[in-house]
Amino acid sequence: MPLTPEERTRLEALAGIMLPGGAGMSGASDVNLAQDPVDRVLHIEPALTARLSRFLSQVRVVRTMPDVETLAQQDPQGFKALGTVLANAYFMHEEIRRQIGYPGQEARDSSGGLTGQDLALLRPVQERGPIHR
């Protein structure tokens, strides 16, 4: 069930307040977050759609972060869905990933052995030794 135009308008307003950008990072409105990026998240996790829609139906006038905080107190589960959707849409966006220097998950061929970075990640586990529970 896709978001309605009214829900999308409300989502855009919330995203603009919660993810304004700055310090070299794009804001939600700069990357049109409430459109395809949000749709992509909801396609991956459709169970969030109902909670998000319910939360967005409660939104009337939101201009400041205190307005958002009031909504969060009224519907904590809906706000959690909103935060999950916005955070995932934001960090899955290609432009944002470029800005933070994260290319995304990549398939790597390990047939050539472990790299120095791989070994550095494994070292603390190896040094800890075996643990049994």
C-alpha positions as CSV (number, residue, x, y, z in Angstrom):
1,M,0.0,0.0,0.0
2,P,1.8,3.1,-1.2
3,L,1.7,6.4,0.7
4,T,-1.0,8.8,-0.3
5,P,-0.1,12.3,-1.6
6,E,-1.2,13.8,1.7
7,E,1.0,11.4,3.7
8,R,3.9,12.1,1.4
9,T,3.5,15.9,1.9
10,R,3.5,15.4,5.7
11,L,6.5,13.0,5.5
12,E,8.4,15.7,3.4
13,A,7.8,18.3,6.2
14,L,8.9,15.9,8.9
15,A,12.0,14.8,7.0
16,G,13.0,18.4,6.3
17,I,12.9,19.2,10.0
18,M,14.6,16.0,11.2
19,L,17.2,15.8,8.5
20,P,18.0,19.4,7.5
21,G,21.5,18.9,6.2
22,G,24.5,21.0,6.9
23,A,28.3,20.6,7.4
24,G,28.7,19.4,3.9
25,M,25.8,16.9,4.1
26,S,22.6,17.1,2.0
27,G,19.3,17.4,3.8
28,A,16.2,15.3,3.1
29,S,14.7,17.9,0.8
30,D,18.0,18.1,-1.2
31,V,17.8,14.5,-2.1
32,N,13.9,14.2,-2.4
33,L,13.9,11.7,0.4
34,A,10.1,11.4,0.7
35,Q,9.8,9.9,-2.8
36,D,11.7,7.0,-4.3
37,P,14.1,6.5,-1.3
38,V,11.2,6.1,1.1
39,D,9.4,3.8,-1.4
40,R,12.5,1.7,-1.6
41,V,12.6,1.2,2.2
42,L,8.9,0.4,2.4
43,H,9.3,-2.1,-0.4
44,I,12.0,-3.8,1.5
45,E,10.1,-3.7,4.8
46,P,6.4,-3.3,4.0
47,A,5.4,-4.0,7.7
48,L,6.5,-0.4,8.4
49,T,3.9,1.1,6.1
50,A,0.8,0.8,8.4
51,R,2.6,2.3,11.4
52,L,4.1,5.1,9.3
53,S,0.7,5.8,7.7
54,R,-1.0,5.9,11.1
55,F,1.6,8.3,12.4
56,L,1.4,10.5,9.4
57,S,-2.4,10.7,9.7
58,Q,-1.9,12.4,13.1
59,V,0.4,15.1,11.7
60,R,-1.2,18.5,11.2
61,V,1.1,21.5,11.5
62,V,4.7,20.7,12.1
63,R,7.3,23.5,11.8
64,T,9.9,22.8,14.5
65,M,11.6,19.9,16.2
66,P,9.5,20.5,19.4
67,D,6.5,19.8,17.2
68,V,8.0,16.5,16.1
69,E,8.9,15.7,19.7
70,T,5.2,16.2,20.7
71,L,4.1,13.8,18.0
72,A,6.7,11.3,19.1
73,Q,5.3,11.3,22.6
74,Q,1.8,10.8,21.3
75,D,2.7,7.8,19.2
76,P,6.1,6.3,20.1
77,Q,5.6,3.2,17.8
78,G,4.7,5.4,14.9
79,F,7.6,7.7,15.5
80,K,9.9,4.7,15.6
81,A,8.6,3.6,12.2
82,L,9.2,7.2,10.9
83,G,12.7,7.2,12.2
84,T,13.5,3.8,10.8
85,V,12.2,4.7,7.4
86,L,13.9,8.1,7.2
87,A,17.2,6.9,8.5
88,N,17.3,3.9,6.1
89,A,16.1,6.0,3.1
90,Y,18.7,8.7,3.9
91,F,21.7,6.3,4.3
92,M,20.7,4.1,1.3
93,H,20.6,7.2,-1.0
94,E,23.5,7.2,-3.4
95,E,24.3,10.9,-2.9
96,I,24.4,10.5,0.9
97,R,26.6,7.4,0.6
98,R,28.9,9.3,-1.7
99,Q,29.1,12.2,0.8
100,I,30.0,10.0,3.7
101,G,32.4,7.9,1.6
102,Y,30.5,4.6,1.9
103,P,30.0,2.8,-1.4
104,G,27.5,0.4,0.0
105,Q,27.7,-3.3,0.5
106,E,29.9,-4.9,-2.1
107,A,30.4,-8.5,-3.1
108,R,34.1,-9.3,-2.8
109,D,36.0,-12.3,-4.1
110,S,37.8,-13.9,-1.1
111,S,39.5,-16.5,-3.1
112,G,42.7,-14.4,-3.0
113,G,42.8,-14.6,0.8
114,L,42.3,-12.1,3.5
115,T,43.4,-8.5,3.1
116,G,45.2,-6.5,5.8
117,Q,42.0,-4.8,6.7
118,D,40.3,-8.2,7.1
119,L,43.0,-9.4,9.4
120,A,42.9,-6.2,11.4
121,L,39.1,-6.7,12.0
122,L,39.7,-10.3,13.1
123,R,42.7,-9.7,15.4
124,P,40.7,-8.6,18.5
125,V,38.5,-11.7,18.2
126,Q,41.6,-14.0,17.8
127,E,43.3,-12.3,20.7
128,R,40.3,-12.8,22.9
129,G,40.6,-16.5,22.5
130,P,37.9,-19.1,22.6
131,I,34.8,-18.4,24.7
132,H,32.1,-20.9,25.5
133,R,28.7,-20.3,26.9
